[in-house]
Each structure stands twice: as C-alpha cells, then as structure tokens.
Amino acid sequence: MPLPLLVLSNGHGEDLIALRVVQALRQRRPERAVLVLPLVGEGRAFAAAAAAGQLQLVGPRSPLPSGGFSNQSLGGLGQDLLAGLAQLSWHQWRWVRAWGRSGAPLLAVGDLLPLLLAWASGAAYGFIGTPKSDFTWASAPPTGWGASPLADRYHACKGSEWDPWEWALMGHRRCRIVAVRDRFTARGLRRHGIAALAPGNPMLDGLEPQPSPPAWLSRRQRLLLLPGSREPESRRNAARLLGVLEAWEPACPTTLLLASAARPDPHEWDQLLRRHGLQEGVLTPELEACGAIATWHRGELQVLLGPERFQQWAGWAEVGLATAGTATEQLAGLGVPVLSLPGPGPQFKAGFARRQSRLLGGAVQPCHTPRELAERLRTLLASPALRQTLGRIGRRRMGTAGGSQRLAVLLEQRLLA
C-alpha cells in the first residue's frame, strides 16, 4: 500500500480547498489513504467526506473565538490565547513531528502556519498557498477606502506578497510542489527562485452555475445575501446588511435570497425582518421547490430564506450583498458583482474588505454604511452594462475551474510518486 498523505489546513476557506483537492486525488487513487488535520476549528467542512470514508480527521483540534482570524486584531489574539491557542498549537506541532518520523508526506494548505508545520515534520511536503495574492498590493484600493502606501511599498520592494521566511520554506529541498492562486503571484515567486505554479482555482470546482431560475423568479430582480459562516459574527453582519432596507425600496418586483451557511432559525430572521416592515408570507410549493423554508414580503420586495442554498442560488443572482470570505470570492468568480459592508469582525473588518476588493479588481465594492450600500445597489441594478463589466473582472481575477484535478495530478507526480 502507498504511504498515506497528511493534509494540514488552517481556515474555513482553506478547508474547502483542501477538501476539493483530496476528493480529486481520491478519485484518481482510491487506494491512497488521506488524513486531515484542521489547524483551526473542528473541520466541519470535512465531516461528510469523513463519514463517506474519503478521508480521516486526525490530531488535536478545537474551535477558537476568532475563527482563525487572530491575526486581524490584538483582541482576537487575546481571546484565542485565553481559549488555549498556545497549548493547541504545541500539541499540533508535536503531532505533526511524530507523523514526520513515519516518512509519509504532507500537504500544507493555507499560509505560514501549515507551511511551517510541514517543514518541521522532517518529511517531504507540498504547499498550496491560498490567502495571498500580489493583486492585493498591485491593484488600486477601492475609492474612499484610503491607501496603504507603507505595506504596498514593502511588497513592491520584495516583488511578492509572500515574505522571505516563507520563500525559504517554499524553496526547501523537501518542498516538492508550490501552487498559488493566480499566475501573477506565481511570477512574483519565481523571481525569487521558487518554482511556483498556478494550476487553477479549486474554489470554483463543483460550483457550476445552476440552470436559469424558474420562470416566475426570472421576471424579478434577484439579490443574494451572504452573511458569512461564523457565528455570532454572521448574525451581526446580516443585521447590518439588512440595514439597506431602511434606505432602499425596489421600484420593481425584487427577490432577496438569504443563503445561510447552516440550518437557520426562521424565528430569529422573522424578528429581524419585521423591524424593517416585512411580513411573513405563505410558503407556496414553487418557493419550496427553490429550497426556501420561509418567506417575507414588503411592497415589491420578497425575501426567501434557504439553508445551505449558496450553490443553487449563486448563479441566479444579479448582485450580491456580502460579509463573507470564500463565498464572496466564489460569487465574483461566477461573474456576479458584490457589495460588501464590513463590521466589527473578527473576520469581515474594514481591512479585510479593502483587501478583498483589491484582490478581485473592484468586482467587490466595500461600503461604509447601509445608506451607501443602498446607493450603490441602485446604481448596479440600473446598469446591466456595469454589472457585466464587474462580472468579467471577477471571473478573470478568480481564474478557471479544474484546479483540483490539475493539483491532484501534480501531487501524484511530484509528492506522492
């Protein structure tokens, strides 16, 4: 039997990318055992695949208050330390070191932490660098959000957003493959002697646009609201996004699709939506066929609530309203322009929103207030040409699907042979 592969990932988006790659690898080599150690959280993204026998969750893991975004603020770091971050990291370090003594390879997915652990194992490893892109410093910041001249100059001097200590780990003789999210970033690393590749974006795999919306829905304007997956931040950000209803009244029939990441409590949404003058409606068979579990209305506006309906509803949307990370990028990759509204965090703060907008070339536009969000929403809905332009930018920045299969082939050839 071939040696097993250990996968390290450190975040919700990284977990989804790792899962896509593992599934592609197992399709090609079902005899290969794959073990996954999520460094942040409990690895819920892997639960279904683990239950199906595609992989095995292993090692010490625990949820953290910041959701893995302790680098966004000192407060988040302090909360994580109080929750046992140092002890968890130490146990994970020891676990990976023990794995390395077996001689079996590792795949690190994320940024410095999984890359450092893979190097420390003493075994051969590969690296998929997911969060960093040179577009985030080489692109202009969104209008009204200020510049970051010191950080931009620092990255420009290096010619890469990745740092010298990360180059050293990527260029180590035991690192057999380095894959990053876009060709622009790969070129920056190759100037420093790193044989980086950009084989495609696994975020877009399995996210093929659904068929056209039902006839009754295609005759309406369609918005998709993505509050994120981390609680309680998701609930707070959903309330902020719905503040747009105070400053905006649709002029024609409009449906707002609330795609929650988990099974939502309709009662909580009912309380929130009633504050904005919406009344609960009757759930008809056609609404249930779309995956809705509750509906509200106010004038020309209809709101549908659907659990885990992102993949079905994303391709139906004309504009997204979002405070999410991975889902926002996926929506932009489908060609849907997005308006975002950063909050207090721990994830979707002003710095995160500005960085996301630069990464996606303005296909995501951050707003300071619900009123500004309402104004930009009116502009986008009134201009199909502008929506198409922003959609093309988002698709170009996110790249092509099929990255998981190409990465699986490269891993076989360079790391697992």
Salt bridges, closest charged atoms under 4 A:
GLU42 OE1 - ARG44 NH2 3.74
ASP152 OD2 - ARG358 NH2 3.00
GLU161 OE2 - ARG355 NH1 2.51
ASP163 OD2 - LYS132 NZ 3.63
ASP163 OD1 - LYS158 NZ 2.54
GLU166 OE1 - LYS132 NZ 3.04
GLU231 OE1 - ARG235 NH1 3.18
GLU246 OE2 - HIS276 ND1 2.71
GLU249 OE1 - ARG298 NH2 2.78
ASP270 OD2 - ARG274 NE 2.84
GLU318 OE2 - ARG387 NH2 3.47
GLU329 OE1 - ARG181 NH2 2.66
GLU372 OE1 - HIS368 ND1 3.12
GLU372 OE2 - ARG376 NH2 3.22
GLU412 OE2 - ARG28 NE 2.33
GLU412 OE1 - ARG29 NE 3.16
